[in-house]
Each structure stands twice: as structure tokens, then as C-alpha cells.
């Protein structure tokens, strides 16, 4: 088993924001500013910790919301999650600890505790006798923001000797033995590294979602690297915290580990064939889809404007806009017809991308930078979130 190493602070692990950025990168970056960060004080509802065995420690982190609908689907999700953790504990020589961070709306801590206790009860039942050797911590904290929850857990887990974190979302499904396979791949790899399951999109039963799912089959969006809906990553990559300005955890990890000047720029950003996760594509209607695409484009600009110039060029040409001939190579891997459709769609996407870039430049020049990026459909907390 390769030994864990401290992060390489060279090309394979660049700092954000990077030095030596272009004038355009710096200009776009002025369109963002640090969000208002209230003092987050998580409250532990449960903190079950079995005796240490001296084996490598892996934390599974589930951020969720107290107002998550408690339908059968949520109970099934938590039961399946408990099964994934139990299988990994049996098959791999590790200590595994499940952390659940339940966010509640401002001034509604009671709702947060009620939801946390329900989650704890379902997980305890799902783990059964396996709980004797599996850690379980459930906490509540004020929202919003997935990264806020990840940071809260990271601060606790990093003091307990955790060397790897398995990040998941509460709206995806996992293939059988997914966690176990990802952990096995991590233990066999040089660190620091991020290893992810392959994402398989599932459209909602709406016309808008079905159309978006079809378009994505042509465009092949930037999914060549792990995404944090199901990803295991070295603790050192995200500790002591993900800076609050970066509200996309997978984007932050991508630009921390991307090494464009290396023979394999994605050597530390690995997808494995044996593990899959299933996610919903876009939103349920055109308005929600538009909001989510805008959010995604804002995140692209944030990391492209903060990352190293060489990484930004690689991300644009090889991941985000690959196939947009003649600016980048034409994609013939699935035939000329699909390549031509992909090229056309990439140009439409590029126009939207450029529009958002212009907005950010104007925000920076006018002194009205974007303070935070929120999910489509959520009400902004600050006036600086509103479009100009």
C-alpha cells in the first residue's frame, strides 16, 4: 500500500488564487468577493466513536438540510447509505466514520435537531450490529451552503486523525459496493488524490429535463474529473477548510489537483470504472434549469479566474469547450455528425459563458462584486447577488 504523503505544493497542488494570473483573469476575479460568514457553531446531536484500531481513517461526509422532504425516498436513501458504509467497513482495512451535517434555516434550530434525530435513528437501525465498529456523528448548524457543512465536519474530523474524506450528496444513488471500491482505489494510489465514481444522469419526468439530458449526451460536459456528489479525497486537500468564497467543493478540489503541464494533467483526479452514482439532470422546469446553469457558469468563471493560467487554458480547451472547432480540436470520437452537433452546442454555451464573464467584469469595475453563489431557486441573502 503506498504511503500517504503531504501535499505537493508545486504544480500538482496549486494554491488559489494563483500567482501569475493574466490581466483578464484578474479582471474577472474582481467580480467576486468573500461572502458574509456568520460564526458557525455546530451542535453535536450524536457522536458515537468506537475504540481506535490503528487502521487508516476514512470519513464519509453527508451534508443535508432539515427541510429535506421525509418521504420514503429519504429513508431509503439513508438505509442504502448505511449499507454502503457497512460493506466498506467489512471489505477494507480501515476505520470508517459517518458524519452527517444537518443545516437548518436561520432561527429554526429546533427543526434542525428534530431532523437530525430522525436521521440518526434511521442510520442506527440501518447499521445495526455494525455500529460497534463504525463511527456516527450527527450535527446541526445554520445554513445555507454545502461548503459550510463540509468545513464544519472537516474541522472535527481532522483532529481525529482522518486521512481521507468521502464526499457525497443527499440526492444521488450509488451502485452496489460503490464506497468500498472507491476506498480500495484510494488506498492503492499515491496521495494527494481525488477519486470519484462515474456519474450517470437521470432526467426528471419533465420535458425540460429530458431535453437537457439529451443535449448533455452530445456536449459531454466537464465530467472528466471527480465530482463531489461521490468522491474520496485526501484530507490535506480540503483541510483546514475550503475558503468560503469557493462554494463549489468539486471545483475547488479540481483546481487544487489539476496539473496542466504534466504528461497526464488529471493524474490526481481519477474516475474509476467500478463505481457509479446516479443523479438527476438539471431541474424540473426551464426556470430551475436556467438558474442552475447560471450557477455552474459562475463557478467556472470563479475557478478559471483564480487558478493558474496554464490550468485555466487546459480546463477551457480540454474539459469545458473541447470540440468547439476551430478554437479547440474537433471531436470525432463519436463520428462527424455528433461532433458537428457538439461543436454548435458548445458555441451556444460559450456565448452564455461570455455573457456571464462580461457581467462579472462590470460588477468588478462598478464596485458591486458578487458576494455569494447560491443554488437556483434560493433567495439571495445579499443585494450584491442580484443580477445587474
VENCORNOR-V982497 format. One record per backbone hydrogen bond with DSSP energy under -1.0 kcal/mol. CO is the residue of the C=O (numbers start at 1). NH is the residue of the N-H. E is the energy in kcal/mol with one decimal. If there is no record, write none. Layout:
# VENCORNOR-V982497
co | nh | e
CO | NH | E
CO | NH | E
This chain:
# VENCORNOR-V982497
co | nh | e
10 | 13 | -1.9
22 | 26 | -2.2
23 | 27 | -2.0
24 | 28 | -2.5
25 | 29 | -2.4
26 | 30 | -1.1
28 | 31 | -2.2
29 | 32 | -1.8
31 | 370 | -3.5
43 | 140 | -2.2
46 | 138 | -2.1
48 | 136 | -2.2
56 | 95 | -3.0
57 | 163 | -2.1
57 | 164 | -1.2
58 | 97 | -2.1
59 | 166 | -3.7
60 | 99 | -3.5
61 | 168 | -1.7
62 | 101 | -2.2
64 | 103 | -2.6
65 | 68 | -1.4
69 | 71 | -1.5
71 | 75 | -1.4
72 | 76 | -2.7
73 | 77 | -2.3
74 | 78 | -2.5
75 | 79 | -2.4
76 | 80 | -2.5
77 | 81 | -2.5
78 | 82 | -2.4
79 | 83 | -1.8
80 | 84 | -2.2
81 | 85 | -2.3
82 | 86 | -2.3
83 | 87 | -2.3
84 | 88 | -2.0
85 | 89 | -2.2
86 | 90 | -1.7
87 | 91 | -2.4
88 | 92 | -1.9
92 | 94 | -2.0
95 | 58 | -3.0
96 | 135 | -2.0
97 | 60 | -2.7
98 | 137 | -2.8
99 | 62 | -2.8
100 | 139 | -2.7
101 | 64 | -2.5
102 | 141 | -1.9
103 | 66 | -3.2
104 | 143 | -2.1
105 | 108 | -1.6
108 | 112 | -1.3
109 | 113 | -2.2
110 | 114 | -2.4
111 | 115 | -2.4
112 | 116 | -2.4
113 | 117 | -2.4
114 | 118 | -1.8
115 | 119 | -2.4
116 | 120 | -2.6
117 | 121 | -2.2
118 | 122 | -2.1
119 | 123 | -2.4
120 | 124 | -2.7
121 | 125 | -2.1
122 | 126 | -2.3
123 | 127 | -2.6
124 | 128 | -2.2
127 | 130 | -2.0
128 | 131 | -1.5
129 | 132 | -1.6
130 | 133 | -1.9
135 | 98 | -2.7
136 | 48 | -3.1
137 | 100 | -2.8
138 | 45 | -3.0
138 | 46 | -1.9
139 | 102 | -3.0
140 | 43 | -2.5
141 | 104 | -1.8
145 | 149 | -1.3
146 | 150 | -2.3
147 | 151 | -2.8
148 | 152 | -1.8
149 | 153 | -2.2
150 | 154 | -2.9
151 | 155 | -2.1
153 | 157 | -3.3
154 | 158 | -2.6
157 | 160 | -1.5
157 | 162 | -1.6
163 | 235 | -2.2
164 | 59 | -2.6
165 | 233 | -2.7
166 | 61 | -2.7
167 | 231 | -2.1
173 | 278 | -2.8
175 | 178 | -2.0
177 | 181 | -2.2
178 | 182 | -2.2
179 | 183 | -2.7
180 | 184 | -2.2
181 | 185 | -2.2
182 | 186 | -2.2
183 | 187 | -2.5
184 | 188 | -1.2
186 | 189 | -1.7
193 | 234 | -1.8
194 | 270 | -2.7
195 | 232 | -3.1
196 | 272 | -1.9
198 | 277 | -2.5
200 | 279 | -1.9
202 | 281 | -1.9
204 | 206 | -1.9
206 | 210 | -2.1
207 | 211 | -2.6
208 | 212 | -2.2
209 | 213 | -2.4
210 | 214 | -2.1
211 | 215 | -2.5
212 | 216 | -2.5
213 | 217 | -1.1
215 | 218 | -1.1
215 | 219 | -2.4
216 | 220 | -2.2
221 | 223 | -2.5
227 | 230 | -1.8
229 | 169 | -1.5
230 | 197 | -2.0
231 | 167 | -3.2
232 | 195 | -3.0
233 | 165 | -2.9
234 | 237 | -1.6
235 | 238 | -1.2
235 | 239 | -1.9
243 | 246 | -2.4
245 | 247 | -1.2
248 | 252 | -1.9
249 | 253 | -2.3
250 | 254 | -2.4
251 | 255 | -2.2
252 | 256 | -1.4
253 | 257 | -1.6
254 | 258 | -1.8
259 | 262 | -1.8
264 | 267 | -1.9
265 | 259 | -1.7
266 | 269 | -1.8
268 | 194 | -1.8
270 | 196 | -3.0
275 | 198 | -2.5
276 | 175 | -2.5
277 | 200 | -2.5
278 | 173 | -2.1
279 | 202 | -2.9
285 | 289 | -2.3
286 | 290 | -2.6
287 | 291 | -2.1
288 | 292 | -2.1
289 | 293 | -2.6
290 | 294 | -2.3
291 | 295 | -2.1
292 | 296 | -2.4
293 | 297 | -2.5
294 | 298 | -2.4
295 | 299 | -2.0
296 | 300 | -2.2
297 | 301 | -2.3
298 | 302 | -2.4
299 | 303 | -2.4
300 | 304 | -2.6
301 | 305 | -2.2
303 | 307 | -2.2
306 | 18 | -3.4
308 | 312 | -2.5
309 | 313 | -2.3
310 | 314 | -1.8
311 | 315 | -2.8
312 | 316 | -2.3
313 | 317 | -2.4
314 | 318 | -3.0
315 | 319 | -1.2
315 | 320 | -3.3
316 | 321 | -2.6
321 | 324 | -2.0
323 | 325 | -1.9
324 | 328 | -1.4
329 | 323 | -1.2
332 | 335 | -1.9
335 | 339 | -1.8
336 | 340 | -2.6
337 | 341 | -2.3
338 | 342 | -2.5
339 | 343 | -2.3
340 | 344 | -2.3
341 | 345 | -2.5
342 | 346 | -2.4
343 | 347 | -1.7
344 | 348 | -1.7
345 | 349 | -2.5
346 | 350 | -2.5
347 | 351 | -1.8
348 | 352 | -1.6
349 | 353 | -2.6
350 | 354 | -2.7
351 | 355 | -2.2
352 | 356 | -2.1
353 | 357 | -2.0
354 | 358 | -2.5
355 | 359 | -2.1
356 | 360 | -2.2
357 | 361 | -2.1
358 | 362 | -2.6
359 | 363 | -2.3
360 | 364 | -2.4
361 | 365 | -2.5
362 | 366 | -2.0
363 | 368 | -2.7
370 | 33 | -2.2
375 | 378 | -2.1
382 | 385 | -1.9
383 | 386 | -1.7
